[in-house]
Each structure stands twice: as C-alpha cells, then as structure tokens.
Amino acid sequence: MKSDQVRKQQVPMESVYPITITSDYTFIRSDYFYLFFSHIAYTAFYIFLGIVFFQIIGRYKVRGKKNLHSLKKKGFITVANHCHIFDTVLTGMAMLPRRPWYASVQRNFEAPYFRNMFRILRGFPIPDGAFGLRRILKPVVDAVKNGNIVHFFPEEELWPFYQDIDYFQKGAFYLAHHANCPVVPVVHLFKPRTFFGKKRSDHILSITTVIGEPLVPRVPREEGKGVDMESVQVMCDSAQKWMKTMLDEYHGRKP
C-alpha cells in the first residue's frame, strides 16, 4: 500500500491552535520545573500503557537490547516506523531505563488534546518550512553530545497498523552526521492476537520491537566542514532496508 491508499489511513492532526515558534523557543527543555512534572507524567503514562495495555494485552516483547550495550551513557539518534498512535511509547519502552526525546511535526503540537500531551512527554516540534530542520540542528546536536537519545520517525506520517516501509526523510541521518553519532534503527512488528485460534480484533495486537545494530556515519563530519550527503543517503538507505527486511521476515513475505 502506498500513496493515496495509505494516506487515507493516517490519523488526522488538525492545526486548531497554531503556534509561533520564535527564535528563542526551547526545543529540548532542561529546567527543573519541566523535568519534574515530565518525569511524573512520563512514568504514569508508561506504567498504564506500557504495562497494562502493551505488556498484558499486547504481549509486548523487545529484541536486540544487546545492541545498546556499547552506547551506555552515550548520546545517539533512534529512528522507527510510524505505525501506531502510541509508537512513541513502544520506542520508549525499548530504550528503558533511558528516556528519549521525541521530534514530531509542528501540527501535532497544534492539535486539540494531543498538543500538551506531546510536550509534557518529552516531545518537541520540528518547525514548518524549508528551514525547520536547521532550527532544531543545534538543540538536537547539543542534546546528543550531552548523552541524550533523540528519536525521529523518518516516514513522517503516521500510518496506523501499516506493516511495511515507505519513503524515508533524511533529516534524522543528516543531524546524526552533524553530531557524529550513531543512528539506531528500531522496528515495531505486530499481528492481531488470536484467542483459542481466533482473531478477536484488529486492534488487539501481539507486538515485538526489534532494536537494530547502530549505524555510524561512513564519512564523519570534520569540524568546520559540511556533511557528506552521500554518506547521509547510505545511512538512510541502510536503516530503511533493515526495517523492511525485519518486517518481511516477520510476516513471511518474500523480499
């Protein structure tokens, strides 16, 4: 499924409360007040969805945690397929006990109900426009260099329950080259659960998250110089190909 057929499945995020992202906007907040309340909200959200919903109902499993061992206390970027309204929770559970920051399109921070939830749960907007990526470059690079994980969805659009990989935006991989850090690909795999051999609902899923091996820039950026865009493309293609391979194997599809 691609193009218009897929786009009909997207979760609409209507921009009801437009925001202006000023030049002094703090994308990744480090103030005590924010971190205190974010910690409470993040913990409560993950206990409810992570344990009650995904672990018990979804029989959630994580594979590939060993691929994070070499990155303890180091900053890096993660990317995943955007296939569930709460796939940020799935990604966060895979990264536990560490807590990533989550980049998302600006309209998600302008939507009713979701806008405040995204922000308090360590989310930050990618500003609209041609220079949106440039505006988050320094905050993301600084966060990674300070030992944080920053997560992106390179497909950009949320396609619920879609178990394939479509076109990737290169922004996350471009930022990784600026930070000279690894990108860790993550893929969420799921099928409807069966009870006594019968499927009860398309929304009650058996879920597995797989963490891939870290991808490092083939051509690291030298101080004061630009990014090698061919190296960015290679990293992007490698992550995309690995995700698609995992999905094909899980669903028994031929490549």
Summary of the structure (lengths in Angstrom):
residues: 255
radius of gyration: 18.0
end to end distance: 15.3
largest distance: 61.6
contacts: 751
relative contact order: 0.17
helix: 40%
strand: 17%
